[in-house]
Amino acid sequence: MKIQGVVSSILFANEESGYHVLRLDNNLHAVGIAPAVTVGAEYELVGEFQNNAKHGKQFAFKEIKLLPPDNEAKLLAFLGGGLITGVGPATARKIIKHFGMQTMEILRNNPAELAQVKGISPARAKSIGENYLAVHEMQSVMMWLQRFEISLNLSLKIYQQYGKDTVATIAKNPYVLIETIDGVGFITADEMAKKLGVAYNGTFRVRAGVVHILKVSAETDGDTYVTLPDLLKKCCRLLRINMEALTPTFNQIVEELCLDRVVVPVDMDGVQGLQLVRFFNAEKAIAQKLLSLMHENKQPTDVDDLIEHYQTLQGITFHETQKAAIRQAVTGGVTVITGGPGTGKTTVIKAILYINQANDYSTLMLAPTGRAAKRVEEATGQSAMTIHRCLEKFSHEPRDSYITQDMVIVDEVSMCDCLLMSSLLRKILDGTKVVFIGDSDQLPSVGAGNVLADIIESGVVPVIRLTQVYRTGEKATIAINAHRINNGEMPCLDNQSSDFFYINAETPEQIKTEILGLCSSRLPQYLGSDSSKVQVLAPLRQGVAGVNNLNKNLQAMINPPREDKTELIYGETIFRVGDRVMHTVNNYKQEWIKHHEEGKGVFNGDIGKIIEINKMTGEITVQLEDERVTVYPRSELSALTLSYAITVHKSQGCEFDAVVIPVATAAYMIMTRNLLYTAVTRAKRLVVLIGKQENIQRMVNNTYTKTRNSCLNKYLQYFKDMPY
C-alpha cells in the first residue's frame, strides 16, 4: 500500500546501511532503508503496516519517493532541512523570499542566479547548485534503480560505487554489477538485463554466464576448474540457449577471458578446462612453496634420544609409526600426519613440541577454526590461534613481514581450502618446518580446492598414516565406531557403552520429537551441563528433521520468547537474545573487540551467542566462543543463522561435548559413509544416532564421494623436478 506524509523528525539513521526510523506528521512511525531523508519534506512510501511489540504500530516501507514541494512551507522544509550542504534555514528563507516557487527551477537550471540573494557570493552560489544537483542525482538514480525491484540497500551500494555514471554503466552492461557489488549475482543482473533489452545471446550475457558457472562450481562443489565440455553444457542450461547456437559465442568468450587473464586454460589428462585466475595463482603458489620448503631447513639434534626420553617421562610406548611421524616432522621440511580419532595424533604433536623445545626451536600452532584452535591448545598446552587470526595480524605489518617461528603446525588441515592455504604459505619463510595434521577421511573443505587429498595423492610430500587405535575402555566407543564406519562396518549400536547411543525412530517426525527431548533436558542432565554443549548435526537443511525446521523447534524449547528477551524478525528467522548463532561467510572487514583488543575478521563457521538486539537500528551483537564481540548491522544479518542444529559440513573442524545425528531417508549422494564418519568424529564425550538402522547401514555401505576438480596434485607433479 501507499501512504504520504511529511517527515517531522528522524528518530534514527544508519549512514552505512541507510536504515531510517522516521516520525511522520500524523505521529506515525515509518521504518525502512532510504538514501537520504529531509525533515519537513513530503514523501510517498510503499510498504505495509506492522505491529511492533515494543514500539507499537509502524509502517515498514520498501520504497520511498520525495514528492515535489507544492507550497513555500514545504519548499522551506526541503531546502533548509540540511540535505543540501551549505543551505540552512536562514539561507533557505532568503532564497525562497527572492525566487518564490521558482526556486527549484533556479537550482536545477541556473544556480548562478542565487548570487542575486544578499549574502550569497558567486562561489557559494556555484557550490549550492552543485550540492543540489548531487542530491537530485542520487535521488533520481535511486528511483531509476527501483524499477528493477532490488532493495534500497543494494541500490545504495550501486550508487556509492558508480555515482553519476550509474545509469549509463548499467544500461550498457548490467552484468558488470556481478563483479563489483556484493549481493548481485547472475540471476539479479540477468533480470535487469531483460528489462533493459540487453541481447539474450550477446557477449555480455555469455561472458557473465561463464564466469558465474566457474564461481558457483567453486562455491557449491569446491571445484577449482571446470572442463570445457561441462562448462558449455552448464552454460546452455543457465542461459537457455541451445548448444549449436551458443558454441561460437562461447568459444569467443573463452578466448577473451583467457586474454583478459580472468581465467587460465588447464589440461587435465587431455581434457581441456578453465580455472579462475585466483585459483590458478593459489594452487600454483601452494605447490611451489611446499616444494621450496622441503629443500632447506634446520636439523635438530638427539632426536631418537629425545623420543625415548619423552616416552619415559610420560610413561608411554610409541608405536613405530608414531616414532616415524615424530622423526619426519622434526627433521623434514614439510610433513603430513593423518589419522582418525584415537590414533594418537595429539600425543605425536606433544612429542614434537617437546623435541622443539629441547632444541630451542619455536613453534606456531594454527587451526582453521576457533573451536579447533581451542581444542588443540587445551590438548597440548601450546597456545594456538586460527589461521585467519594469524594472517589478520600481518595486515597491520609491512608486506615483507613473515612468520618468525621455526615450525608451523596446522591442525585439522582437511578444512583448509586453497585460498586460505596459499595465503598462509605466503607468510612462511623458506627454512621453516611445516607439519600438517588432519584426517584425510573427513569431508573436504567447504571452500574450493582439495588441499589435503591432493598433497597426499601427489606422493611428493612425506605422509605418515596413523592407523592404530589407542583409546580403550568404556568411553572409547566413539573412536571404535568411527573406525568401524570408515572401514565399511556397521557401528556397534547395543547401547552398552556410556558414550555412544542409538535410538530407533521410524519417521522424520519421530526423529524430531526425540531430538527435542534430548537437547532440551535429557542430554544436559546426563552430561551435567547446559544445552549449549549439545549439538545437532543434520545431513539435510530441508525437511522435518532438517536443520531449518529443527532450529525453529529447538529455539522454541531452549530459548523461548520472554518479555525481557528482545527479538528481531529477519526474513523467516526470529533472532532472540540468548540464541546460539553461526556466522556463515568470510568477512575480513567485520570489526570485533575482545577486552581491550580490537581487530577485524569474522569467518565462516564462527559460533556465538546473541547478547544484545537493538530494535530501533536492527543491529545484533554477538559474543563469539573465543570471547570476541562483534556487531551485525541489519544489512549484514544474512551472514547469521541459528545454530542449535547445523549441517555436518558446517561442523568441520569443530568438536562438541555431545553430538546428536538424525539419520532420515535422503538422497544417495548425501547419505554417505564419509558424511556419517565426519559427524561421529565431531563428538568428544557422547554420540546419539537417531533413525532406522537400515538408513545407518545404507550410509555405511555408500562410498560415494563427489570427485573435486582441482589442480594442486598436477602442479606439485609439474614443479617437483624444477630447481629451488
HELIX and SHEET records of a PDB file:
HELIX    1   1 GLU A   72  LEU A   79  1                                   8    
HELIX    2   2 PRO A   89  PHE A   99  1                                  11    
HELIX    3   3 GLY A  100  GLN A  102  5                                   3    
HELIX    4   4 THR A  103  ASN A  109  1                                   7    
HELIX    5   5 PRO A  111  GLN A  116  5                                   6    
HELIX    6   6 PRO A  122  LEU A  145  1                                  24    
HELIX    7   7 GLN A  146  PHE A  148  5                                   3    
HELIX    8   8 LEU A  152  TYR A  162  1                                  11    
HELIX    9   9 GLY A  163  ASP A  165  5                                   3    
HELIX   10  10 THR A  166  LYS A  172  1                                   7    
HELIX   11  11 VAL A  176  THR A  180  1                                   5    
HELIX   12  12 PHE A  186  LEU A  196  1                                  11    
HELIX   13  13 THR A  203  VAL A  216  1                                  14    
HELIX   14  14 SER A  217  ASP A  221  3                                   5    
HELIX   15  15 LEU A  228  LEU A  239  1                                  12    
HELIX   16  16 MET A  243  LEU A  259  1                                  17    
HELIX   17  17 VAL A  277  LEU A  293  1                                  17    
HELIX   18  18 VAL A  303  GLN A  314  1                                  12    
HELIX   19  19 GLU A  320  THR A  331  1                                  12    
HELIX   20  20 LYS A  345  ALA A  358  1                                  14    
HELIX   21  21 GLY A  370  THR A  380  1                                  11    
HELIX   22  22 ILE A  387  PHE A  394  1                                   8    
HELIX   23  23 VAL A  413  MET A  415  5                                   3    
HELIX   24  24 CYS A  418  ARG A  426  1                                   9    
HELIX   25  25 VAL A  451  SER A  458  1                                   8    
HELIX   26  26 GLU A  474  ALA A  476  5                                   3    
HELIX   27  27 THR A  477  ASN A  486  1                                  10    
HELIX   28  28 PRO A  508  GLY A  517  1                                  10    
HELIX   29  29 LEU A  518  ARG A  522  3                                   5    
HELIX   30  30 LEU A  523  LEU A  527  1                                   5    
HELIX   31  31 SER A  531  LYS A  533  5                                   3    
HELIX   32  32 VAL A  547  ILE A  558  1                                  12    
HELIX   33  33 ARG A  634  ALA A  639  5                                   6    
HELIX   34  34 HIS A  649  SER A  651  5                                   3    
HELIX   35  35 ARG A  673  VAL A  680  1                                   8    
HELIX   36  36 GLN A  693  ASN A  701  1                                   9    
HELIX   37  37 LEU A  712  PHE A  719  1                                   8    
SHEET    1   A 6 LYS A   2  ALA A  13  0                                        
SHEET    2   A 6 TYR A  19  LEU A  24 -1                                        
SHEET    3   A 6 HIS A  29  ILE A  33 -1                                        
SHEET    4   A 6 GLY A  56  LEU A  66  1                                        
SHEET    5   A 6 GLU A  42  ASN A  52 -1                                        
SHEET    6   A 6 LYS A   2  ALA A  13 -1                                        
SHEET    1   B 3 VAL A 226  THR A 227  0                                        
SHEET    2   B 3 VAL A 271  LEU A 276 -1                                        
SHEET    3   B 3 VAL A 263  MET A 268 -1                                        
SHEET    1   C 6 ALA A 384  THR A 386  0                                        
SHEET    2   C 6 THR A 363  ALA A 367  1                                        
SHEET    3   C 6 MET A 407  VAL A 410  1                                        
SHEET    4   C 6 LYS A 433  GLY A 438  1                                        
SHEET    5   C 6 VAL A 334  GLY A 339  1                                        
SHEET    6   C 6 VAL A 463  LEU A 466  1                                        
SHEET    1   D 5 PHE A 500  ASN A 504  0                                        
SHEET    2   D 5 ALA A 683  GLY A 691  1                                        
SHEET    3   D 5 PHE A 656  VAL A 663  1                                        
SHEET    4   D 5 VAL A 534  ALA A 538  1                                        
SHEET    5   D 5 ALA A 645  THR A 647  1                                        
SHEET    1   E 2 GLU A 567  TYR A 570  0                                        
SHEET    2   E 2 THR A 573  ARG A 576 -1                                        
SHEET    1   F 7 GLU A 597  VAL A 602  0                                        
SHEET    2   F 7 ASN A 587  LYS A 594 -1                                        
SHEET    3   F 7 VAL A 629  TYR A 632 -1                                        
SHEET    4   F 7 GLU A 619  LEU A 624 -1                                        
SHEET    5   F 7 ILE A 607  ASN A 614 -1                                        
SHEET    6   F 7 ARG A 580  HIS A 583 -1                                        
SHEET    7   F 7 LEU A 640  LEU A 642 -1                                        
END                                                                             
